[in-house]
Amino acid sequence: MRDFTRYVTKIIFLGKPLWERERHESYQYFQEEEMRAMFMDNGFVIQEFRLLSVDYDHWLQEVEIITPHQFPPEHVLITAQKMR
């Protein structure tokens, strides 16, 4: 499942110049608590923290999902303000 999730999150870059860099990167490094702590440790107050859903329609154009699976959100939207 880990390999499949990694493939699906990278498929948008296949055949594009950015692929050479993207294929070596992985973005599943931080837990939500770690992200929040990083902002606070750097003097920011988080105004909004939202997990955004994956684009299933886009994925289904590229792959066939035989077994239904609940994929994790693939983007995090964080708005924060620097404390004075």
C-alpha positions as CSV (number, residue, x, y, z in Angstrom):
1,M,0.0,0.0,0.0
2,R,2.9,2.4,0.8
3,D,4.4,1.9,-2.7
4,F,1.0,2.3,-4.4
5,T,0.3,5.5,-2.5
6,R,3.7,6.9,-3.4
7,Y,3.2,6.0,-7.1
8,V,-0.2,7.6,-7.2
9,T,1.0,10.8,-5.5
10,K,3.8,11.1,-8.0
11,I,2.0,10.2,-11.3
12,I,1.2,13.8,-12.1
13,F,4.9,14.4,-12.7
14,L,5.6,11.6,-15.1
15,G,6.9,12.8,-18.4
16,K,7.5,16.3,-17.1
17,P,10.9,18.0,-16.4
18,L,10.1,18.1,-12.7
19,W,10.0,14.3,-12.6
20,E,13.7,13.9,-12.1
21,R,13.6,15.8,-8.8
22,E,10.1,14.6,-7.7
23,R,10.9,10.9,-8.1
24,H,13.5,11.2,-5.3
25,E,11.3,13.1,-2.9
26,S,8.8,11.9,-0.3
27,Y,6.4,14.2,1.6
28,Q,5.1,11.8,4.3
29,Y,7.5,13.1,6.9
30,F,5.5,15.0,9.4
31,Q,2.6,14.2,11.7
32,E,0.0,17.0,12.3
33,E,1.4,17.6,15.8
34,E,4.9,18.0,14.4
35,M,3.8,20.5,11.9
36,R,1.9,22.5,14.5
37,A,4.9,22.4,16.8
38,M,7.2,23.6,14.0
39,F,5.1,26.7,13.4
40,M,4.8,27.5,17.1
41,D,8.6,26.9,17.7
42,N,9.3,29.5,14.9
43,G,7.0,32.2,16.4
44,F,3.8,31.6,14.3
45,V,0.2,31.3,15.5
46,I,-1.8,29.0,13.2
47,Q,-4.9,30.6,12.0
48,E,-6.2,27.6,9.9
49,F,-5.0,24.0,9.5
50,R,-6.9,22.0,6.9
51,L,-6.3,18.6,5.3
52,L,-7.3,18.6,1.7
53,S,-8.7,15.5,0.0
54,V,-7.1,13.8,-2.9
55,D,-8.3,14.3,-6.5
56,Y,-9.8,10.9,-7.1
57,D,-11.1,11.8,-10.5
58,H,-7.6,12.7,-11.7
59,W,-6.2,9.4,-10.3
60,L,-8.9,7.3,-11.9
61,Q,-7.8,8.7,-15.3
62,E,-4.4,7.2,-14.8
63,V,-5.0,4.0,-12.7
64,E,-7.8,1.5,-12.1
65,I,-8.5,0.9,-8.4
66,I,-9.9,-2.6,-8.1
67,T,-10.2,-2.7,-4.3
68,P,-11.8,0.4,-2.7
69,H,-9.4,2.2,-0.4
70,Q,-9.7,5.3,1.7
71,F,-6.6,7.3,0.8
72,P,-5.1,9.8,3.2
73,P,-5.4,13.5,2.4
74,E,-2.5,14.6,0.2
75,H,-2.3,18.3,0.9
76,V,-2.2,20.4,4.0
77,L,-3.3,24.1,4.0
78,I,-1.8,26.1,6.8
79,T,-2.3,29.8,7.3
80,A,-0.3,31.3,10.1
81,Q,0.6,34.7,11.4
82,K,4.0,35.7,12.8
83,M,3.7,36.7,16.5
84,R,5.0,40.1,17.3
